[in-house]
Amino acid sequence: MMLIPLTSPDDPRIDAYRVIKERDLVGRGGRFIVEGRTVLDVALSPRNRFALESLLLAESRIEALAPLLAQAPQDLPVYTASQAILDGITGFHIHRGLLGVGLRGEMPSMAATIAALPEDALVVVPLGITNHDNVGGIMRNAAAFGADAALFDFASCDPLYRKAIRVSVGGSLIVPFAREGSAEALLDLLTAVGFELLALSPAGAATLDEVRPARRTALLLGAEGPGLPDSILARTRTIRIPMRGGFDSLNVATTSGIALHALARGR
């Protein structure tokens, strides 16, 4: 393991970590940030679909993280710094003292991602989901219940946004995903290769427990509040999760977990 002590927050070798709050919104040259011990455990495991470029750790955490760091490739640079230098690099206090930079690499297109799916497949399709916590929660549930892919329209936020990765507890690094194009174009691709489209809506025609998933099933999720537009619902089989009367709906990430669990059990 290559431990590289830093003596200044201005060291050019760690430019990718600099002021990460502001730069999250504009990207960082094909890189993304992983944060926290649980996510790093996934990032250093064979389950991670992406390469790591480096790690940046608070020097006070090195001893406690030794078993975890033993998984790291020998040629992976591991920068260490005092908490003061670490905070100067990132622009705010990183209380976990543990960051990494991953490399996005060449991302497959939506069509290629769908073409690579197995013959029996369950995919989750979030449409217009712009809240990073919800995207992270959906990716966490997709990993937990064995979804074969997560397919986002371009109106949804990036699953490799720092907060989305953190909320996903590494699910964003495990589950194959694509983010591209319009909702209508995505549904065209899924329909063409035999997917049944199930759309969650409080006004769904069938209840979730009445559904027996097809060999190829796509679970569509809309944003909280507006939900899925009528033009999308008209192309799908609509389903609902029964709730106590007078209550509107669940958080979309919670909904995804309930629905993915039920559909995974029914496969």
Secondary structure, 3 states (H helix, E strand, C coil): CEEEECCCCCCHHHHHHCCHHHHCCCCCCCEEEEECHHHHHHHCCCCCCCEEEEEEEEHHHCCCCHHHHCCCCCCCEEEEECHHHHHHHHCCCCCCCEEEEEECCCCCCHHHHHHCCCCCEEEEEEECCCCHHHHHHHHHHHHHCCCCEEEECCCCCCCCCHHHHHHCCCHHHHCCEEECCCHHHHHHHHHHCCCEEEEECCCCCEEHHHCCCCCEEEEEEEECCCECCHHHHCCCEEEECCCCCCCCCCCHHHHHHHHHHHHHHHC
